[in-house]
Amino acid sequence: MNVASAELAAAARDAAACRRCPLWANATQTVFGEGAGRARIMLVGEQPGDQEDLAGRPFVGPAGKILDTALQEAGIDRALVYVTNAVKHFKFIPRGKRRIHQKPDTGEIAACKFWLDIEREQVNPRLTVLLGATAARAVLGRTVTIGRERGRPIPLGPTPAGGDALAFVTVHPSFLLRLPDEAAKRREYAAFVGDLRHAAGLL
């Protein structure tokens, strides 16, 4: 785990013993955020997946590989951003040897907002990129329709360092993995890269 400030490192240690919702009982471990401690950009996803749960790091599975490539194409250095999830434990249903992802519910999102709020306060990003509806709900405090809110800056209020913080909604990279054909995947991947490039241009 690469947590770049003492405050975030302390929060990550505390979160490792989190019992704020029942998800801890079946997950392997808490998956806290990581990256630059005073990043200008924070990326917020939904929750860790199977590989993230085992590794203890966010966005290291198939969706993470898509995100890494898209960030590179958009001119964003992942080492200079902070990456986290709205929910810090993997929610799943066992099916044979597989663990099938389940969407976090409102109570789980609300319980984990405690940790997300600490991350947002400590990182103090100028721009928060919300990857999918769960991340958008966690940060904006309301139900968000991606198609309606995607691709436009949403004011979050002033930052402690001065200037206005912004949110920017786009799809979660796992959406690209679920598309049925290669043409759709190429089209939507290009749109995702375009979103990230547009978001970075707001800084």
Buried (B, 14 or more C-beta within 10 A) or exposed (E): EEBBBEBBBEBBEBBBEBEBBEBBEBBBBBBBBBBBBEBBBBBBBBBBBBBBBBBBBBBBBBBBBBBBEBBEBBEBEBEEBBBBBBBBBBBBEEEEEEBEBEEBBEEBBBBBBBBBEBBBEBBBBBBBBBBBBBBBBBBBEEEBEBEEBBBEBBEBEEEEEEEEBBBBBBBBBBBBEEBEEEEEBEEBBEBBBBBBBBBBEEE
